[in-house]
Amino acid sequence: MEVTLGQTYQNPFVLDQEWEDYGIGDPYILRFNGKYYLYCSTKDRRVGVKAWSSDDLVNWRYEGLVTEEPVSEGAYAPEVVYWNGAFYMYTSPAGKGHYVLQSDKPTGPFVKKTDNLGFTIDGSVFIDDDEKWYFTHAKFGGIMISSMPNPFTIEAGKQLNASLGHWTEGSMIIKRNGRYFITYTGNHVFSRGYRVNYGVNHESPTAAYTIPENNPILISTANDFNGLGHSATVMGPNLDSYYIVYHNLMGRSAEGPPVRKLNLDRLVFNGDKISVLGPTHGTPQEAPVMPEFRDEPSQSPSDDKWEKIHSTDGGEVLLTRIGTGSEYTAEYNFRVGELGDAPNSLETLFAYTDSENYWAVRINGASMELALIHRVDGIETVVSTKKLPQGTDFTKLHAIRVETGKSGSMIYWDGLLKIEYSGEVAKAGCIGYVWPLGIKPDLRYTAFSNEFNGSSDWKVVKLLPGTMEAVHGIQEGHPVIRPGITPDGSDAVNLSSKGDGLRYPVNIRQDASYLLAVNVSRASAGSTILVETNGATKKIKLDSSFFAADSDWTKIPLGVFELKQGTQWLSLRLLKGETTLRYVEANLTVPVPEQSVVKPNQVGIANRFGGEWGWADYTVSFEMTMKKATAEEAGILLRTTNESEFKDQVKDGFMGYALTFHNGKVNLSRVSYENAVEEASGSLTFEPGQTRKVTVKLEGPTIAVYSDASKEPLLRWTDPNAFLNGRIGLRGVSPDWAISPLTVTR
């Protein structure tokens, strides 16, 4: 079947009435009653907060200034949460503490409700399933988190390990499948290396976060697209997908600071791991998919979408005219009114076959409970109940979301998980409402999508260059998912029989050569797989010499493939042996010249770079002279990408490898900005005035270092999560060392 994108969009966005000569910085999106509301930072010394609305995350309408309170002058990073009829805005005017503003509409007007609460910039609110509130904000060395006894009070907090090694800001917490995910940004908003990391834990918003190895999830330091950060995450229109919104830098404003532009990319999940299908820039991308059904029936539902009948109990029933699949997500937004002691106030229906057979979520006004109901052949069973939040006001808009499939059902009240049912529902049917006579509910946005628990993640068209999770491939043959067996808590896929495979719908950014690689288990060594793309096939044996001896998983290069811009299928099939696969990676690559002399001089002073990002396997030779005895270090950089130099960021602003010479030792470190780890070392002594020739060979995930004419390496290391392409560079500024120009050969 042909891969198509349907409706598309393209980053960056240009919106009507953006702040002139300033753009959209620090974007935040609120989803409410099926619509999206975008807020951004206010231009310095201007008053008011601008907002836009959208039905689909792509087409935005300007809503004007949602507040003109004096404290909104230079309002940094406004965020809005909805709770029990009120919208609360949290913002820091020019970074001078925080204020809370309140409105009864997402478009305002928001009115100041507190004095200055203090704290540094970028406040963000998270409400947990137990209805406890938390406030995070920026800090040097890591994000701070505080408890909130009410929407207007922020208690003293503690520092999280969500850190980018320096100033860290732009945080947000979401909860999905029992996991807390925090995203955060650093180091400086005007730095090319501004980037987004994430962490995950299973305990609480305040617990220690594991920082997975695929960080950062958003980074680009390219001349035309850099400074990516201050993100927010929001559920997509199909009720199953998630999107990350962020800004990039674009030139300079007349007042000095860079202009910032709005961007949106798809997030995908795999167990404890999240990935961004991007960042994308300058090419059409698949727009967010809308649900199969959506409407606002209010009190006058249209006959073409709804059927209204009387129930056998004397109540009113409203049903969709089309039904769901067997696994789906449904959402119901409504106001009920004054309930008093009414025991059966409103039921949201799903898996509805007839009046005798259906499932429902019931609001019990007398007990202030939410109940999961199953009706079979007219006999009703209360499967589970849960107390509603204290003080719930039924005259205000509330939402119930039902996620149901073969693995169970989850019932959410205003975005908070209240009921989990492990039994199988997984039954197609209509959705709708039932209410007793005399009650006139105001039924608002109602929708369902035939997606459940991230099922849309494997359907979405994947972007290349980029990374694709094995579990997000369309399975062929009899692959088996192995849950949570990888170091980052993600699931892997086992291919054990000839013909077992995975297919991916992909969107190729440009005509180019792409280096494909797979991250596979050690037991996969020696297996043969078939890669097919553009109608061409290539058999590849997973070279056992590439596997790291001290790791259960290694990223193995498959070779270079010529891919054409646009959409197509990419597939991997097992031909021989057995393979357990974590993910597939594709990066742009360019040929290494037969021989080239490089004098690195770009980006920084302590670290200078040269060559091409797309270089993969190569050999680097150079002469190194210690002019006099010194304790200073010097060295070279290998396979570097995303280089950045800025005074207010971590010292090592790049991703790649550093080979340093110091006190008779040669050390190889793996560097990803704030994460620099020495991985291997060897001995190499210098006498004052002595010159030695050093040769470094990079082949696949293995790096070997030789000195002079020796055939035995000083050190050899195989990186299980290797950087497979990148530039070369020089490290250090000590006048006591001299390094010749670098000779690069294939």
Buried (B, 14 or more C-beta within 10 A) or exposed (E): EEBEBEEEBBBBBEBEEBBEEBBBBBBBBBBBBBBBBBBBBBBBEBBBBBBBBBBBBBEBBBBBBBBBBEBBBBBBBBBBBBBBBBBBBBBBBBEBBBBBBBBEEBBBBBEBBBEEBEBBBBBBBBBBEEBEBBBBBBBBEBBBBBBBEEBBBBEEBEBBBBBBBBBBBBBBBBBBEEBBBBBBBBBBBBBBBBBBBBBBBEEEBBEEBBBBEBBBBBBBBEEEBBBBBBBBBBBBBBBBBBBBBBBBBBEEBEEEBBBBBBBBBBBBBBBBBBBBBBBBBEBBBBBBBBBBBBBBBEEEBEEEBBEEEEBEEEBBBBBBEEBBBBBBBBBBBBBBBEBEEBEBBBBBBBBBBEBEBBBBBBBBBEEBBBBBBBBEEEEEEEBBBBEBBEEBBBEBBBBBBBBBBEEBBBBBBBBBBBBBBEEEBBBBBBBBBBBBEEBEBBBBBBBBBBBBBBBBBBBBBBBBBBBBBBBBBEBBBEBEEBEEBBBBBBBBBBBBEBEBBBBBBBBBBBEBBBBBBBBBBBBBBBBBBBBBBEEEEBEBBBEEEBBBEEBBBBBBBBEBBEBEEBBBBBBBBBBEBBBBBBBBBBBBBBEBBEEBEBEBEEBBEEBBBBBBBBBBBBBBBBBBBBBEEBEBBBBBBBBBBBBBBBEEBBBBBBBBBBBBBBEEBBBBBBBBBBBBEEBBBBEBEBEEEEBBBBBBBBBBBBBBBBBEEEEEBBBBBBBBBBBBBBBBBBBBEEEBBEBBBBBBBE
